[in-house]
Amino acid sequence: MFYLFWIGLFLISGMMAAFVENSLLSLWFYIPLFILLVLIYRGGFAAKIEKGGSNSGRVKISDIDQLTGLEFEKFLYHLFNRQGYQAEVTKDSNDQGADLILVKTKRKFFFKKSSQRIVVQAKRYQDSVGNSAVQQVVAAKGHYDCDQAMVVTNSYFTSSAKELASSNQVELWNRERLQQELKETPIFFANLRFSNNLT
């Protein structure tokens, strides 16, 4: 953006010279260029904000590593809501293997709507996630009458867990997948609320 400063200085100088010389033709040349410069700058700045160009306050995977298990669930609540789901955090106890329930409603044939329900098991781990998480979410899928099941972790999955997930059509998000989702859907600390009441 540094070059824009010099272009802007040139245009302002040109407009001032044209004004002093009372040259309307020159003014009609410089004024549109100056307006265009302002629009380019504002557009670039807006795009930077939209993409989360400033990393100040942006949640990184290393920040997620410091969360508690419950905070990780609530972080995912915000992430999935940003992605267009209606997310619900289940009760802290007796959740029957489900940490979140996601609902996405799609309109079909103009009037008819269809809803997709996904059960999510959240695992904020340091070690690799094993079979039990997959087994729990498979059971929760039937219990909560969901169409799909998913396990999300900030870590990785054991080979056995991957195999079991594959045979039961369970989607797995490991550390790299979560990082990719954060890149595509930035979450900022200012948007997070880790109180018990998320609504």
C-alpha positions as CSV (number, residue, x, y, z in Angstrom):
1,M,0.0,0.0,0.0
2,F,3.0,2.3,0.2
3,Y,2.9,3.1,-3.5
4,L,-0.6,4.4,-3.1
5,F,0.8,7.2,-0.8
6,W,3.0,8.5,-3.7
7,I,0.3,8.2,-6.3
8,G,-2.1,10.0,-3.9
9,L,0.5,12.8,-3.3
10,F,0.9,13.2,-7.1
11,L,-2.8,13.4,-7.7
12,I,-3.4,16.0,-4.9
13,S,-0.5,18.1,-6.2
14,G,-1.9,17.9,-9.7
15,M,-5.4,19.0,-8.5
16,M,-3.9,21.9,-6.5
17,A,-1.9,23.0,-9.5
18,A,-4.9,22.8,-11.8
19,F,-7.0,24.8,-9.3
20,V,-4.3,27.5,-9.1
21,E,-4.1,27.7,-12.9
22,N,-7.9,27.6,-13.0
23,S,-7.8,24.7,-15.5
24,L,-11.1,22.9,-15.4
25,L,-9.9,20.3,-18.0
26,S,-7.0,19.3,-15.6
27,L,-9.4,19.1,-12.7
28,W,-11.7,16.8,-14.6
29,F,-8.7,14.6,-15.2
30,Y,-7.3,14.5,-11.6
31,I,-10.5,14.3,-9.6
32,P,-11.7,11.0,-11.0
33,L,-8.3,9.5,-10.6
34,F,-8.2,10.6,-7.0
35,I,-11.7,9.1,-6.3
36,L,-10.5,5.9,-8.0
37,L,-7.5,5.8,-5.7
38,V,-9.7,6.2,-2.6
39,L,-12.0,3.4,-3.7
40,I,-9.0,1.1,-4.4
41,Y,-7.6,1.8,-0.9
42,R,-11.0,1.3,0.8
43,G,-11.7,-1.8,-1.1
44,G,-8.3,-3.3,-0.2
45,F,-8.7,-2.4,3.4
46,A,-12.2,-3.9,3.6
47,A,-10.9,-7.1,2.0
48,K,-8.2,-7.3,4.5
49,I,-10.7,-7.0,7.4
50,E,-13.1,-9.5,5.7
51,K,-10.3,-12.1,5.4
52,G,-9.1,-11.4,8.9
53,G,-5.9,-9.9,7.5
54,S,-5.0,-8.6,10.9
55,N,-4.3,-11.6,13.1
56,S,-4.9,-9.6,16.2
57,G,-7.4,-11.6,18.3
58,R,-7.8,-14.4,15.8
59,V,-8.0,-17.9,17.3
60,K,-5.2,-20.1,16.2
61,I,-4.7,-23.9,16.7
62,S,-2.2,-23.2,19.5
63,D,-4.9,-21.3,21.3
64,I,-7.3,-24.2,21.0
65,D,-4.6,-26.5,22.6
66,Q,-5.0,-24.4,25.8
67,L,-8.8,-24.7,26.0
68,T,-10.6,-27.1,28.4
69,G,-12.8,-29.8,27.0
70,L,-15.9,-27.8,27.6
71,E,-14.4,-24.6,26.1
72,F,-13.5,-26.6,23.0
73,E,-17.1,-27.7,22.6
74,K,-18.3,-24.1,22.9
75,F,-15.6,-23.0,20.5
76,L,-16.9,-25.5,17.9
77,Y,-20.4,-24.1,18.6
78,H,-19.3,-20.7,17.3
79,L,-17.3,-22.2,14.4
80,F,-20.3,-24.3,13.1
81,N,-22.7,-21.4,13.6
82,R,-20.4,-19.3,11.4
83,Q,-20.5,-22.0,8.8
84,G,-24.3,-21.8,8.5
85,Y,-25.4,-24.6,10.9
86,Q,-27.8,-24.2,13.8
87,A,-25.6,-25.6,16.5
88,E,-26.6,-26.8,19.9
89,V,-24.3,-27.8,22.8
90,T,-25.7,-30.8,24.7
91,K,-25.9,-31.1,28.4
92,D,-22.5,-31.4,30.2
93,S,-23.5,-34.8,31.7
94,N,-25.5,-37.7,30.2
95,D,-24.9,-36.5,26.7
96,Q,-24.9,-40.1,25.4
97,G,-21.8,-39.4,23.3
98,A,-22.9,-36.2,21.7
99,D,-21.3,-32.8,22.4
100,L,-23.0,-30.9,19.7
101,I,-26.0,-31.3,17.4
102,L,-25.8,-29.5,14.1
103,V,-28.8,-28.7,11.9
104,K,-28.7,-27.3,8.4
105,T,-32.0,-26.7,6.6
106,K,-32.0,-26.7,2.8
107,R,-34.8,-25.5,0.6
108,K,-35.8,-28.0,-2.1
109,F,-38.2,-27.4,-5.0
110,F,-39.0,-23.8,-3.9
111,F,-41.2,-24.7,-0.9
112,K,-40.2,-28.0,0.5
113,K,-37.4,-27.9,3.1
114,S,-35.1,-30.7,4.2
115,S,-33.0,-30.7,7.4
116,Q,-29.7,-32.4,7.9
117,R,-28.8,-33.4,11.4
118,I,-25.2,-34.1,12.4
119,V,-24.0,-35.3,15.8
120,V,-20.5,-34.2,16.9
121,Q,-18.1,-35.6,19.4
122,A,-15.5,-33.0,20.4
123,K,-12.1,-34.2,21.7
124,R,-9.6,-31.6,22.9
125,Y,-6.7,-34.0,23.3
126,Q,-2.9,-34.1,23.6
127,D,-2.8,-37.8,22.6
128,S,-4.3,-39.5,19.6
129,V,-8.0,-40.1,19.7
130,G,-9.0,-43.8,19.8
131,N,-11.9,-46.1,19.0
132,S,-14.1,-45.0,22.0
133,A,-14.8,-41.6,20.5
134,V,-16.0,-43.2,17.3
135,Q,-18.1,-45.8,19.1
136,Q,-19.7,-43.1,21.2
137,V,-20.7,-40.9,18.3
138,V,-22.1,-43.9,16.4
139,A,-24.3,-44.6,19.3
140,A,-25.2,-41.0,19.7
141,K,-26.2,-40.8,16.0
142,G,-29.0,-43.2,16.6
143,H,-30.0,-41.8,20.0
144,Y,-30.4,-38.3,18.7
145,D,-31.9,-39.4,15.3
146,C,-29.1,-37.8,13.2
147,D,-28.2,-38.4,9.6
148,Q,-24.4,-38.1,10.0
149,A,-21.8,-38.3,12.7
150,M,-18.5,-36.5,13.2
151,V,-15.6,-36.5,15.6
152,V,-13.5,-33.3,15.8
153,T,-10.1,-33.1,17.5
154,N,-7.2,-30.7,17.8
155,S,-5.0,-33.8,17.7
156,Y,-4.9,-36.9,15.5
157,F,-6.7,-40.3,15.3
158,T,-5.3,-43.8,15.7
159,S,-5.3,-46.1,12.8
160,S,-7.9,-48.2,14.5
161,A,-10.2,-45.2,15.0
162,K,-9.9,-44.3,11.3
163,E,-10.8,-47.8,10.3
164,L,-13.8,-47.9,12.5
165,A,-14.9,-44.5,11.4
166,S,-14.6,-45.5,7.7
167,S,-16.8,-48.6,8.2
168,N,-19.4,-46.5,10.1
169,Q,-19.4,-43.5,7.8
170,V,-18.2,-41.2,10.6
171,E,-16.4,-38.0,9.4
172,L,-13.1,-37.3,11.2
173,W,-11.6,-33.8,11.6
174,N,-8.0,-34.0,12.7
175,R,-5.6,-31.2,13.5
176,E,-4.9,-30.3,9.9
177,R,-8.5,-30.3,9.0
178,L,-9.4,-28.1,11.9
179,Q,-6.6,-25.7,10.9
180,Q,-8.0,-25.5,7.4
181,E,-11.5,-24.8,8.7
182,L,-10.1,-22.0,10.9
183,K,-8.4,-20.6,7.8
184,E,-11.6,-20.6,5.8
185,T,-13.8,-19.5,8.7
186,P,-11.8,-17.2,11.0
187,I,-12.9,-17.0,14.6
188,F,-11.9,-14.1,16.8
189,F,-11.7,-14.1,20.6
190,A,-14.0,-11.1,20.7
191,N,-16.8,-13.3,19.3
192,L,-16.3,-16.1,21.8
193,R,-18.2,-16.4,25.0
194,F,-17.2,-19.2,27.3
195,S,-20.0,-18.8,29.8
196,N,-22.5,-21.6,30.4
197,N,-25.2,-19.6,28.6
198,L,-24.3,-19.3,24.9
199,T,-27.5,-17.8,23.6
